[in-house]
């Protein structure tokens, strides 16, 4: 009976050590859901900035400039796992103009450090 108890305790200790070593290889990481996106919205024909154009959850200013703030989330992951794919799709809407989207993808962009930025430069909208 004492030999059985010895092996049982040894097995429990081994399982415990495996679980501890496994948990030490994991971590809580910050992932990028969307980098900060900046750019300008201009009228295609007049080449003038479009004020108050809805871009995602923000609006362009009188110079057509907009800033979409960076979005992040936290994830529990194991050491050695690759960063997730980053896919962005933000609507651009203005009454009497065609709707466009800001779309881009990065296969490992979810691993971008805090403060990630993406400049879309100038987007031109055509009137309907």
C-alpha positions in Angstrom: 0.0 0.0 0.0 2.8 2.4 0.8 4.4 1.7 -2.6 1.1 2.5 -4.3 0.8 5.8 -2.4 4.4 6.7 -3.4 3.6 6.2 -7.1 0.4 8.1 -6.8 2.1 11.1 -5.1 4.9 11.0 -7.7 2.3 11.0 -10.5 0.4 13.9 -9.0 3.7 15.8 -8.6 4.6 15.1 -12.2 1.2 16.3 -13.5 1.5 19.4 -11.3 5.0 20.2 -12.7 3.8 19.7 -16.3 0.8 22.1 -15.7 3.1 24.7 -14.1 5.6 24.6 -16.9 2.8 24.8 -19.5 1.3 27.8 -17.8 4.7 29.6 -17.6 4.9 29.4 -21.4 1.6 31.3 -21.8 1.0 35.0 -21.4 -1.6 37.8 -21.5 -0.9 39.9 -24.6 -2.3 43.0 -26.2 -3.5 42.5 -29.8 -4.2 45.1 -32.4 -7.8 45.1 -33.6 -7.4 48.2 -35.7 -4.4 50.6 -36.0 -4.9 54.3 -35.8 -6.1 55.3 -39.3 -5.6 58.8 -40.7 -6.3 60.4 -44.0 -8.2 63.0 -46.0 -11.6 62.9 -47.8 -11.8 65.0 -51.0 -14.5 65.6 -53.6 -13.4 63.8 -56.9 -14.5 66.6 -59.3 -13.7 69.8 -57.4 -10.6 68.4 -55.6 -11.8 70.1 -52.4 -12.0 68.6 -48.9 -15.3 67.2 -47.7 -16.3 68.3 -44.3 -18.4 66.2 -41.8 -17.9 63.0 -43.8 -18.5 59.9 -41.7 -15.5 57.6 -41.5 -16.1 54.6 -39.3 -17.2 56.1 -36.0 -15.6 59.6 -36.6 -16.1 62.5 -38.9 -13.8 64.5 -41.2 -13.0 68.1 -40.3 -13.2 71.2 -42.5 -9.9 70.2 -44.2 -11.3 66.7 -44.9 -8.9 65.2 -42.3 -10.0 62.3 -40.1 -8.5 60.1 -37.4 -9.8 56.7 -36.4 -8.3 55.8 -33.1 -6.5 52.6 -32.5 -8.5 49.7 -31.1 -6.9 46.9 -29.1 -7.9 43.8 -27.2 -6.2 41.3 -24.8 -5.7 37.7 -25.4 -4.3 34.8 -23.4 -1.9 32.9 -25.7 0.8 30.4 -25.5 4.4 31.2 -26.2 5.4 30.7 -29.8 1.9 31.2 -31.3 1.8 33.6 -34.3 -0.1 36.9 -34.1 -3.6 36.8 -35.6 -4.6 38.2 -38.9 -5.6 41.9 -39.0 -8.5 42.8 -41.3 -9.9 46.3 -41.4 -13.1 47.4 -43.2 -14.4 50.9 -42.3 -17.3 52.6 -44.1 -17.0 56.1 -45.6 -20.4 57.8 -45.9 -21.6 61.3 -46.9 -25.0 62.3 -48.2 -25.1 62.8 -52.0 -21.8 60.9 -52.4 -20.9 57.3 -53.3 -20.1 55.1 -50.3 -16.6 53.7 -50.1 -14.7 51.5 -47.6 -11.2 51.6 -46.2 -10.1 48.0 -46.5 -6.8 46.4 -45.8 -5.4 43.1 -44.4 -2.1 42.1 -42.7 -1.5 38.4 -42.1 0.2 39.0 -38.8 -1.0 42.6 -38.1 -2.7 41.6 -34.8 0.7 41.5 -33.2 1.5 45.1 -33.9 2.7 47.1 -30.9 0.6 49.7 -29.2 0.6 52.9 -31.3 0.3 51.2 -34.6 -0.6 53.6 -37.4 -1.9 53.4 -41.0 -2.1 56.4 -43.3 -4.6 56.0 -46.2 -3.5 59.4 -47.7 -6.4 60.9 -49.7 -9.7 59.2 -50.6 -11.8 60.8 -53.4 -15.6 60.5 -53.4 -17.7 61.0 -56.4 -21.1 62.7 -56.2 -24.2 60.6 -57.0 
